[in-house]
């Protein structure tokens, strides 16, 4: 069993591209058909591989915290103009 945290970078051409957390350099690319829930770019997830099947759990609190941090940075940048 292999499991780790990832951030969903993007969905394109029927594939979800996840970046391994925290460095976000290593990619995990899964077909959209392997994902049984609605995810959005920026979502932090915990992915477990069990018997060649990927189990994905959304880490809601971490995702919301990161989105709030990004929004705060965007607000600061806008105020500097």
ZICORSUL-V62579 format. One record per residue. N is the residue number from 1. SS is DSSP state (@ for helix, = for strand, . for the rest). PSI is psi as a letter, one per 40 degrees, with the letter a starting at -180 (none if undefined). NEAR is the number of other C-alpha atoms within 8 Angstrom. Layout:
((N/SS/PSI/NEAR) (N/SS/PSI/NEAR))
//
This chain:
((1/./h/6) (2/=/h/6) (3/=/i/8) (4/=/i/9) (5/=/i/11) (6/=/i/14) (7/=/h/14) (8/=/h/16) (9/=/d/10) (10/=/i/10) (11/=/h/11) (12/=/i/7) (13/./f/4) (14/./e/8) (15/=/i/10) (16/=/h/13) (17/=/h/13) (18/=/i/12) (19/=/h/13) (20/=/h/14) (21/./i/9) (22/./e/6) (23/./d/6) (24/./f/10) (25/./d/6) (26/./h/7) (27/=/i/9) (28/=/h/8) (29/=/h/8) (30/=/i/9) (31/=/i/9) (32/@/d/9) (33/@/e/6) (34/@/e/7) (35/./h/9) (36/./f/5) (37/./i/4) (38/./h/5) (39/./i/7) (40/./i/7) (41/./h/9) (42/./e/10) (43/./h/12) (44/=/h/13) (45/=/i/12) (46/=/h/12) (47/=/h/12) (48/=/h/11) (49/=/h/11) (50/=/h/9) (51/./f/5) (52/./e/5) (53/=/h/6) (54/=/h/9) (55/=/h/8) (56/=/h/9) (57/=/h/7) (58/=/h/9) (59/./g/10) (60/@/d/8) (61/@/d/6) (62/@/d/8) (63/@/d/11) (64/@/d/8) (65/@/d/8) (66/@/d/8) (67/@/d/9) (68/@/d/8) (69/@/d/8) (70/@/d/8) (71/@/d/8) (72/@/d/8) (73/@/d/8) (74/@/d/8) (75/@/d/8) (76/@/d/8) (77/@/d/8) (78/@/d/7) (79/@/d/6) (80/@/e/5) (81/./none/4))
//
